[in-house]
Amino acid sequence: MDGSAQVLLSIRNLRVDFYTYAGVVKALNGVDLDIMKGETLGVVGETGCGKSVTARAITLLVPPPGKITKGAIWYQGDDLVTKSEEEMRHIRGKKISMVFQDPMTYLNPLYTIGEQIAEVILLHQDVNGSKSQRKKKALDSVVQALRMVNLPDPEKVVHQYPHELSGGMRQRAIIAMALACNPDLLIADEPTTALDVTIRAQILELLMQLKQRLNMTILMITHDMGTVARTCDRVAVMYAGNIVELAQTRSLFKNPKHPYTVGLLKSIPKIVEETRELASIPGSVPDLISPPSGCRFHPRCSYVRDICLEEEPKLIEIEPAHHVMCHIYGKPECFREMN
């Protein structure tokens, strides 16, 4: 993104905790993130790193027993964290929409596709006329939305139930629902996880086409670095509730800085290289009820030093538009030169 890009949504010191019988899960640990207008920002990391919690926090849909305990989410001059549920209903779907990874979880099996998308249109758009006229106008808009996402025979699909559609068709219907009111920000939370490779590529291509057509911003939540390389302008790498690296996509793939990012990229198989065993990052994501002291990545890091166990690093800019949360760059005197 160029230096003149405008900030669409700004997250500051966001903390989310889940209050369970086992203890308090510290899911987000002071996340700072700016989403620029017109960009596709990818958020990557292992399962349990906080990607989906970040997405849900933006729309204040953190499931119980979760709670935003600190921080602000600034959108168009307002802090969304202070909004009431009634106020958020007028923002979700209209200004900020979300595409979920499993459409069968979020489509009601008792209602037709047309009825479910029409509900969004009737809620957020001014549709005049009698009850029957409003319903007909809304269904006409649904047909247009389904046609926009390249669903075949949309006039038939509006009268079908979710179980009558294939996985790819259901995902397109979810996208149509999310885009029905032309939102400023689309949050795509693992939108292709449940799809086969061919349909996955089609859905990603569709999202990029719609982004250009609707002048939209996309927050792409994924664990697939290939998806990031193909679709995203910038990448935020998350680990254990922290953003540990933030950079332009090309810069991050060419010159990753954080040891965790280096490990993620090394684990991707390469067609041009012959290997018997894929590289992996030792250990696993820590228990966030009692996370490690200092840097949360230190139990798995091969560069760990005493300061990593004692002091939490800060996200600092080490190159233009390239930020890293690691003592290697914040306190280089504590480390030998990395080879």
N, C-alpha and C positions, 0 to 999 in steps of 0.2 A: 504494500500500500504506500502511496506517496505521502509526503509530509502534510499535504493539504486535506487529507481525509478527515471527516468529521466523526466524532464519537457518537454512536447510536445508543449504546448502553454501557454503563460503567459500574463494575462491582468493586466494592472497597471493604477490605478486612472482614470478609464474610465467614461466619462460623456457624456450623450446623451440628447439633448434637442429637443423638437418639437415646432416649431414656429407657433402658431395658432392665429386666430383672437381674441380669448379670453385671450391669454397670452402665455408665454413660459412654456411648460410642462417639468419639470426637471425629465426625465424618469429614468436616471441612475445617481447616485450621488457618483461617485468616487469608482467604483467597482474594487477590487483587487481579482484575482483568478488565480491559477495555475491548468492546466489540465495535469495530469501525463500520460506518455506513457503506453498504455495497460490497463488503468483503465476504468471503467464506472462511470462517475461522474453525479449524479443527481442534478438538480436545481428545487426546489419546492417553492411554495408560492401561494397565492390567485391570481385571475385574476387582472391584473393591477400592479403587483409587479415589472415587468421588466424582466421577464424570456425570453420571445420571443425577446424583444429588445436586450438583451445581445447576444442571438444566432445570430440575424441578423447583429449586429455590428461586430461580428467576421468575417463575410464574406463581410462586407461593403455593406450590402443590407438594411440599415435602410431606410424605405420608407419616401418620402417627406410628410410633411415638417420637417422631422427629420434630425439631423446632429450630428456627433461626434464632440464635442466642445473641448474635452481635453482627454489626456491619450494615452496609447500605447498598442498595441496587438502584442506581440513578437512571431514569428513563424520561426523556423530554422534560427535564427539570424537576421531576418528582421522585421521591424515594419510594419504590414499590413496597419496601418492607413495612412502611407505615400505612399502607392502603388497607381498607376493610375488604371483606370477602365480596361484598356487593360491588365495590369499586373495581376489584380485580376481574369480576365477571365481564365487565365492559372492555377490559384490556385483553384478556385471554381470547384468542380466536379472531379478534379484530385487529389488534396491534401486534401481539406476540402469539404465534401459533406453534404447535408442537406436533411432530410426527413420531409415533412410538414404534418400538422394534417388533412388537407382536400384535398385528391388527386384530386378531381374534379376541385379545384381551380387552380392547378398547372399542370394539363394535358390539352393540347390543344385539344379540341373536333374535330378539323378539320384534325388532323393527326393521323395515326395509332400508336399503342404502339411501334411497331418496329421502325418506322421513328423517333419517339421522343427520344428513347434510343440510336439509331444509331447515331443521331446528336452529342450526348455527346462523343461517342466513336471516331467518325471521328475528333472531335475537339481536343481531348486530346491524342489520340494514333496515332502512325505512321502506317497507313494502306496504303500499296503500291498497285500500279496497276492502270488501267484505271478507269474512273468514275463508270462504271457498276461493275467492279471487286471490287472496294473499297466498294461499296454499299452492294454487296453480302457478302463480308468478315465481314462487320460491322453487317449485319443482322444475320450472323452465330454467332457472339459474343453476340448479343442480345438474341438469343435462349439459349445460355449457361448461360447468366445472369438470364434469367427467370427460367431456370431449377434450378439454384442455390437457388432461393427463393421459390422453391417448387410449382411453378405455373403449374397446369395440362395442358398438351398439348401445350407447349410453341411454337411449330411450327405454331399452329393456332392463338395463342394470338398475335404474332407479326403482323398479318394482321388485327387485330380487332381494333375498335375505343374505347375510354374510356367508352362511354355509354353502350357498349356491355358487360362490365365486372361488377361484383359485387363490393361492397365497399372493401371487403377484398382482392379481386384480384387486384383492382386498387392500394391499398396500397402496395401490394407486387411488383407491377410494378414500383411504385415510389422508393421502396427500391432497386430494381434491377438497376434502373437508377442511384441512388446515389452511388452504389457499383461497377458500370461497370468498373471504372478505378482504383479500389482498393485504396481508399483514406486512408490517415493516421488517419484522424479524421472524424467521422460521427456525425453530430448534428441531433438528433431526437427530433423535436419540437412537443410535444403532438402527437406522431405517432399513437396512438390508440383511440383518443377521439371519432371519428365518427363511431367506430365499436362496435358490440355487445360483450358481455363478452367472449364468446367462441372464436371468431376470435381475440379478443384483446389478450387473452392468447397465441394463436398461433403466433401472430406477435411478441410478446415479446420473446417468446422462439426462434423464428427464428433469431431475432437480436442477442441474446446471442450466438447462434450456429455460426452465421456468424462472430461475433467478435473473437471467438476462432480460426475459420478456417482461417481468413484473418489477424490475429494478429493486430487488429484494436482497436482504442480508441473511446469511445462513450461519448458524452455529451447528457444526457437524460433530456429534459425539460418536466416537468409534474406537475400536481396539485394533483396527486394520490399518497399518501404515501405508499399504497400497492405495486404499481409499483416500487417505490424506494426500499422498503424492499426486493423485489424479485430480482432486477437486478443490484443495484448500489453498488460500493465499498465505495464511499464517497458521502456525501450530502452537498450541499450548500443551505441554507434556505434564500430566498429573501423576503424583505418587503420594499415597497415604494422606490425602486431603490437602496437599500442597501443589501449587504449580511450580515445578522445578526447572522448567525451561520454556521460553517463549521466543519465537523467532519466525522470520519469513521461511516458508516451506523449503525453498531452494537452499537457503543458508543452513537450515537445520539438517537436511539430508546430506549436504556436502561436508559440513563441519560441525557435527554435534559436540556439545561442550559438557553437559552433565553426564556423569558415569551411568546413570539410569538410561538416559537417551541413547548413549553409545551401546549399552546392552540390548535395548529394544531393536536397534537397527542391525546389530550383529546377528540377532536371532532370525532374521528374515532369510530364507533360503535363496541362493543365487543360481540361476540357470547356468552361468558361465563357469561356476566353480564346482569341482567335485569334492564332496565331503561325506564322511561316514556318519557323522553325528552333528546335529545342529547345535550352535552355540546357545547357551541359556544363562539366565541370571540366577545365581544360587539363592536358595531360600525362598521366601514367599512374602506377600504383603503383610505387614505386622498387624497384630490385634490392636484395633484403635480404641479399645476400652482402656488399655494401658500401653500407649505407644512408646517407642524408644525415646529416651531423652536426647536432647540436642537435635541433630539431623535425623529425620525418621528413616532415611535410607542407609544409615551407617552399618546396620547389621549385615547388609548384603554388598557393601562397597569394598572394593579391593584397595582403595586409596584412603581408607579410614585412618584418622589421626586422633589424638586425645581431644582436640578442640571439637571434633565432630560429635563426641559423646557428651560434651558439656554444654555447647552453645548452638542454638538454632540458627542456621544461616539465613541471610536475607536475599530476596530476589533483586539482583543488581544488573545494571546494563554494562556488559563488558565490551560490546561492539555496537555500532548503530543499529537499533531495533532488535538487538539480540540480548535477552535477559536470562540469567542463570541463578539458581539458588544453590550455591555450593561454596564451601570454605576454600576450595582450591583457587577460586578467583577472588573471593572476598578477603581471605587471609593467606595469600600465597606464601608468606614467609614460613608457614607451618608445614609446607609440603616440599618434597623433592620435585623436580621438573618431571612432568608426565611425558612418557615416551610414546 
